[in-house]
Amino acid sequence: MSNFQIRNTISTDLVRLSAIDHSIQADYVWQLDLRRDSGQVDAIFREVRLPRPVRVEHPRPAEDLADIWHTSPMFSAMLDDHAIGYIRFTENIIPHAVWITDVVVAREMRKNGIARKLITAVEAWGANKGLRRAIIEAQTKNYPAIRMFLKLGFEFCGYNDVYYPNRDVAVFFARTL
């Protein structure tokens, strides 16, 4: 699908973006095993196949989007006049890096390269500002996003075990711009 456009989000997009189904379906998760022994801590992530697919809700409520959209830059993916996805990001977390906090694409539009183009647009934005790295976050339960990030050349660079408001584990991936 190549007839969609990426542009800066405007306030009139928010109702449509909030209405997008933010959930995903996962067959796998990244399971965190923490081991503490003799003053050493080992964190190990392993892919685990779930006994059945699970629906995973987005860690940030969609209804909060209208309240937080102006706190950091945001791009919308538009198909004609329909909002079909968005990406939120900031440059205020780590020096010389653009940090991508949310990538959401409407369920019926997934697997069409929209998320990849949103990420590419943010990376171009960061490069134009002289930033050197892109960092992106995901829940360990969001296996489809993790697989996409790895396919795009991002590398695992860290985690936080109680990161999201719902207390889910976040994993972080980075690549050079």
C-alpha positions as CSV (number, residue, x, y, z in Angstrom):
1,M,0.0,0.0,0.0
2,S,1.7,3.2,-1.1
3,N,-1.1,5.7,-1.4
4,F,-1.0,6.8,2.3
5,Q,0.8,9.9,3.5
6,I,2.7,10.7,6.7
7,R,2.2,14.2,8.1
8,N,2.4,16.1,11.4
9,T,-0.6,15.2,13.6
10,I,-3.2,18.0,14.0
11,S,-5.9,18.2,16.6
12,T,-8.7,17.1,14.3
13,D,-6.8,13.7,13.8
14,L,-7.1,12.9,17.5
15,V,-10.7,11.6,17.6
16,R,-9.9,9.2,14.7
17,L,-6.6,8.1,16.1
18,S,-8.1,7.4,19.5
19,A,-10.7,5.2,17.9
20,I,-8.1,2.9,16.3
21,D,-7.9,-0.5,17.9
22,H,-4.6,-0.2,19.7
23,S,-4.5,-3.9,20.8
24,I,-2.4,-6.6,19.2
25,Q,-2.6,-10.4,19.1
26,A,0.5,-12.3,20.2
27,D,1.5,-16.0,19.9
28,Y,4.9,-15.3,21.6
29,V,6.3,-13.1,24.3
30,W,9.7,-12.1,25.5
31,Q,9.9,-13.6,29.0
32,L,12.2,-11.9,31.5
33,D,14.1,-14.2,33.9
34,L,16.0,-12.3,36.6
35,R,18.6,-14.2,38.6
36,R,20.4,-12.8,41.6
37,D,23.4,-14.6,43.0
38,S,26.4,-13.5,45.0
39,G,26.0,-9.8,44.2
40,Q,25.5,-10.5,40.5
41,V,22.2,-9.9,38.6
42,D,21.6,-11.7,35.3
43,A,18.7,-10.6,33.1
44,I,17.8,-13.1,30.4
45,F,15.0,-12.7,27.8
46,R,13.8,-15.6,25.9
47,E,11.0,-16.1,23.3
48,V,8.2,-18.2,24.7
49,R,5.4,-19.5,22.6
50,L,2.1,-19.1,24.4
51,P,-0.4,-22.0,24.6
52,R,-2.9,-19.9,22.7
53,P,-2.9,-16.4,21.1
54,V,-3.6,-13.6,23.5
55,R,-4.9,-10.1,23.0
56,V,-2.5,-7.5,24.4
57,E,-3.8,-4.0,25.1
58,H,-1.7,-1.0,24.4
59,P,0.0,0.2,27.6
60,R,-1.2,3.7,27.2
61,P,-5.0,4.2,27.1
62,A,-6.1,5.5,23.7
63,E,-8.6,7.9,25.3
64,D,-5.6,9.8,26.9
65,L,-4.3,10.6,23.4
66,A,-6.1,13.9,23.2
67,D,-4.6,15.0,26.5
68,I,-1.0,14.1,25.7
69,W,-0.6,14.6,22.0
70,H,0.8,18.1,22.4
71,T,3.5,17.0,24.9
72,S,5.8,15.5,22.2
73,P,5.9,15.4,18.4
74,M,3.6,13.1,16.6
75,F,3.1,12.0,13.0
76,S,-0.1,10.6,11.5
77,A,-0.5,8.1,8.7
78,M,-3.4,9.2,6.5
79,L,-5.2,7.4,3.8
80,D,-7.3,10.0,2.0
81,D,-8.9,11.8,4.9
82,H,-8.8,8.8,7.2
83,A,-6.2,8.5,10.1
84,I,-4.8,4.9,9.9
85,G,-1.9,5.2,12.3
86,Y,0.4,7.4,14.3
87,I,3.8,7.5,16.0
88,R,4.8,9.6,19.1
89,F,8.4,10.5,19.8
90,T,10.6,12.9,21.7
91,E,14.2,14.1,21.7
92,N,14.1,15.0,25.5
93,I,15.0,11.6,27.1
94,I,18.5,10.7,26.0
95,P,21.1,13.2,24.5
96,H,21.5,12.9,20.7
97,A,18.7,10.4,20.3
98,V,15.1,10.4,19.2
99,W,13.0,8.2,21.4
100,I,9.9,6.5,19.9
101,T,7.3,5.9,22.5
102,D,4.3,4.7,20.5
103,V,3.7,3.2,17.0
104,V,0.0,2.4,16.3
105,V,-1.5,1.2,13.1
106,A,-5.2,0.4,12.6
107,R,-5.7,-3.4,12.7
108,E,-7.1,-3.7,9.2
109,M,-4.1,-1.7,7.8
110,R,-1.3,-3.7,9.5
111,K,1.3,-5.5,7.4
112,N,1.3,-2.9,4.7
113,G,4.5,-1.1,5.7
114,I,2.8,1.8,7.5
115,A,4.7,1.3,10.8
116,R,8.0,1.1,8.9
117,K,7.2,4.3,7.1
118,L,6.2,6.1,10.3
119,I,9.5,4.9,11.9
120,T,11.5,6.1,8.8
121,A,9.8,9.5,9.0
122,V,10.8,9.9,12.6
123,E,14.4,8.8,11.8
124,A,14.5,11.4,9.1
125,W,13.2,14.0,11.5
126,G,15.9,13.1,14.0
127,A,18.7,13.1,11.4
128,N,17.6,16.6,10.3
129,K,17.9,17.7,13.9
130,G,21.5,16.3,14.1
131,L,20.5,13.4,16.3
132,R,22.6,10.2,16.1
133,R,20.4,7.3,17.4
134,A,16.8,6.2,17.3
135,I,15.5,4.3,20.3
136,I,12.2,2.5,20.3
137,E,10.2,0.9,23.1
138,A,7.7,-2.0,23.3
139,Q,6.0,-4.2,25.9
140,T,7.6,-7.7,26.2
141,K,4.1,-8.9,25.2
142,N,4.2,-7.1,21.9
143,Y,6.0,-9.8,20.0
144,P,4.9,-8.5,16.5
145,A,6.5,-5.1,17.2
146,I,9.7,-6.7,18.6
147,R,10.0,-8.8,15.5
148,M,9.5,-5.8,13.3
149,F,12.1,-3.7,15.2
150,L,14.7,-6.5,14.8
151,K,13.9,-6.9,11.1
152,L,14.4,-3.1,10.7
153,G,17.9,-3.4,12.1
154,F,17.2,-2.2,15.7
155,E,19.2,-4.0,18.4
156,F,18.1,-4.8,21.9
157,C,19.7,-2.2,24.3
158,G,17.9,-2.5,27.6
159,Y,14.7,-2.9,29.6
160,N,12.7,-1.6,32.5
161,D,10.7,-4.1,34.5
162,V,8.0,-1.7,35.7
163,Y,7.9,0.9,33.0
164,Y,4.3,1.4,31.8
165,P,1.3,2.6,33.8
166,N,0.0,-0.9,33.8
167,R,3.3,-2.1,35.2
168,D,4.3,-4.1,32.1
169,V,8.0,-4.7,31.3
170,A,9.4,-2.5,28.5
171,V,12.2,-3.5,26.2
172,F,14.3,-1.0,24.3
173,F,15.9,-1.2,20.9
174,A,18.2,1.2,19.2
175,R,20.0,1.9,15.9
176,T,22.2,4.5,14.5
177,L,20.7,7.2,12.3
